[in-house]
Structure formats: C-alpha cells, structure tokens
Amino acid sequence: MEKAFELAEFKDERKAQYVNYYLKDEASFWWKSSKALLEGNDLSWEKFTEMFLEKYLPTYMQDQLEMKFLDLKQEDTSVAEYEKVGWGTASLTGAKRRLQANALLHFSNERFVLLSKSCIPVYNFPTVYRYLIGSEQSFVQSFDDPSRYGCGRYSSKMQPDIQLEDWRKGSQWFEINHDLDTKVVSDTKYYALFKKYCLLACYPDEHYLPTYVHMFYGTCNSKRSVTYVDWTLGGPHPATFTAENITKTFMKYIRNSGLLCEYNGDWTPLCHVFARKFAPRALNPLLNLTSTVLGFQEL
C-alpha cells in the first residue's frame, strides 16, 4: 500500500480518505465511529495506521503471528533455522535487514539502533535519547578505505551498478532514522548484488549499508558512528576493555577525548553515546560508576 501511494504521489491527507473507501462491514462502521470522536480534527495517515493497527492488529497479536511464522516447518526445518546466519557472510546482513523490517512494524519507532552485546551506553538514557532523536541525520559510518581491507574487497562484477569509487566501508553497528530504514529495507537490487558477489573475505556487513547509503542518501547521513571503539592495537578486532581498564578517568576520556564532530551543522565534543568492546568481567566496575560518572541517576 505504501509503495502504491508513493508511485501515485499521494499526499498524506488523502491517504486515509482513499483507504476508507475500501473498508467494509464492521471495519467501515468502526471507522465512522472513530472519526466522529475526532470532532472534525484532521487525521494524518500516521494516526490512521496507528488507530487501525491498535484495533485490528495490536502489538501482542503481531508478536504472536511472528512466533507462528518462525515455527512454520518446511521439510522439518523451521523458518528461524532455514537460513543459517554466519559471521562475515551475506546472511548476517540479511538478518540485520529483518530486524530493521521488524522495527518498521511499529509506527512509533523513529530510530533504529543496532548495538553489539559488548557495547554499553556512556551517558544516561535521557542524554542518549535527546542526542539521537534530535539529530537531523543518521549515524552510519561510511568512509573510503583504499587498502586491501577496503577497496581490495570490491568485485568488478558489481559493475555497472556499483563502481569502485562508490565502494565504502564502515562499522557493522549503526543508528538510522525511520525514513532511511524504510529505504534500506525496500532495496532488493543492490542487496542482491552483495549476496552474489561479496563473498569469502569480502564481509558484506561492513560494506553493504555504508556503500548503499553513500550512493543514494549521503546527505541524510553523518558518515560517522556514535559508538566509541579503540583500534590502536591493530588487527581485525578492536581492543577489549576488562575490569582493570574501568576507571573514572577512562570513562571520562571516552565521553570527551578532545575530538570534535559535526552535529546538526555545529561542532560538538559529544561524539559518542555508546562504547565497545567490554568484557563480561568489566560489568561490576562499570556498575560502580553508573551514578558517579555516567549519571544514570538523572531521570
């Protein structure tokens, strides 16, 4: 339905009127009653879909249907098991896209944030919320890496749709707004190219999203990550922080390392609201700093 509206260039205020024409029987009666309660106020398409889903497909029913779908069997294999997700393969990118698509089922979701299990917030929730919701751009790290770990992974078989100069690299962990999330999930052409040609040591989860966003929605993206990572040790993985690393000085450094980054057209020292990688045994020292440094008591 949304794609039909987009193709027909429907304005927001006309969408609810158009869909109303197709409501029959009990649904039509429900809508007439609900509209009367609005007392003449204009109804946005977002409000209409929210009311409709609340009436006919509330969240608990969505969850039930999702569980039934995952329990479906094909030759004794469940849907959840059908596509094995492997690190460094296109299946991992596909799993992320399914998470993003699931987030779009809830119309109140304005932002999608993908974090590692070894990631922590370095500010309290109100600060993180204001930072992400208040941003005019998404946070998908995207940069040109001329080394063999960047451009060296490009396959010329992706031409002419994806050129070498389009190829970008970035973190697997990202934050995008609702509109950009919709565009990414809707893509089939470029994701298919990555599934077909980004093989072996290509690592599509490091290249698909940075490349796709760079090619078509660059102005909507900050090109940086909001997650602090230490790559100074070199190698394929960032440094892991253990209990011995967790001090007030270290956490304050993560929050303000002297780096300035662009945010809504201005420069700010607040660049990272998350950090990784933290080992499990770092948990207790971190909990001891939640009020004194991280400010988690501020609600």
Beta strands, then each sheet from edge to edge (+ up, - down):
strand 1: 73-74
strand 2: 77-78
strand 3: 111-113
strand 4: 120-121
strand 5: 175-177
strand 6: 227-228
strand 7: 261-263
strand 8: 266-268
strand 9: 274-275
sheet 1: 1+ 2-
sheet 2: 3+ 5-
sheet 3: 4+ 9- 6-
sheet 4: 7+ 8-
end
